[in-house]
Amino acid sequence: MFNHCSQNFKPFETWFLFNIKGFHDRKLLMGRCPICKCFYVELVETRVTDGKIFSDGGIKEKATKLVELCKNQVDYSSLDLKVAKMPNKKMPRGFRYGVNTIVNVKGEKKLRQRAVDFFGNRELIREVPLKTALV
């Protein structure tokens, strides 16, 4: 949550940055002040040795410099996470595990591979015909 012009507001985008020597859990939060409409950026990172959290923020030119400095270190962004969300609520989401079953379809054995989540949602990944060897 940002505070500028005595107004609290949320960032519109978050970049999750690669870990660097000495720092981990790095994020670059970007937002726009609803009062003065200026661009506000905050870099938050945790020092590995003692777990101390450092925060460096800025507006206008400093914000632009922070974005330029960090744009090559982006691992993924909050927009990537929003796009990756599955629109169909019946499809598996979150942690998934595989379930393999063998079924007979018109006298032919097939292996069905499904992705299943812990909410009971299932998705057929592929169906592979099985070739049985004569013994």
ZIWOBEL-V813980 format. One record per backbone hydrogen bond with DSSP energy under -1.0 kcal/mol. NH is the residue of the N-H (numbers start at 1). CO is the residue of the C=O. E is the energy in kcal/mol with one decimal. If there is no record, write none. Layout:
nh	co	e
NH	CO	E
NH	CO	E
//
This chain:
nh	co	e
2	9	-3.2
4	7	-2.1
7	4	-1.1
9	2	-1.9
12	30	-1.8
13	30	-1.7
15	28	-2.9
16	76	-3.0
17	26	-2.0
18	73	-2.6
20	23	-1.4
23	20	-1.8
24	46	-2.6
27	44	-2.8
28	15	-2.7
29	42	-3.1
30	13	-2.8
31	40	-2.9
33	38	-2.2
37	33	-1.4
40	31	-3.2
41	58	-2.5
42	29	-2.4
43	56	-3.5
44	27	-2.9
45	54	-2.5
46	24	-2.5
47	52	-2.9
48	22	-2.3
51	47	-1.7
54	45	-3.5
56	43	-2.7
58	41	-2.5
60	39	-1.4
62	59	-1.3
64	60	-2.1
65	61	-2.4
66	62	-2.3
67	63	-2.2
68	64	-2.4
69	65	-2.4
70	66	-1.9
71	67	-1.5
73	70	-1.8
75	16	-2.8
76	16	-1.5
78	14	-2.5
81	77	-1.4
82	78	-1.9
83	79	-2.2
84	80	-1.9
91	88	-1.2
97	116	-2.7
99	114	-2.3
101	112	-2.1
103	110	-2.8
105	108	-3.1
108	105	-1.5
110	103	-2.9
111	128	-3.6
112	101	-3.2
113	126	-2.8
114	99	-2.4
115	123	-2.8
116	97	-2.8
117	121	-1.8
120	117	-1.3
123	115	-1.9
125	113	-2.9
126	113	-1.4
128	111	-3.1
130	109	-2.7
//
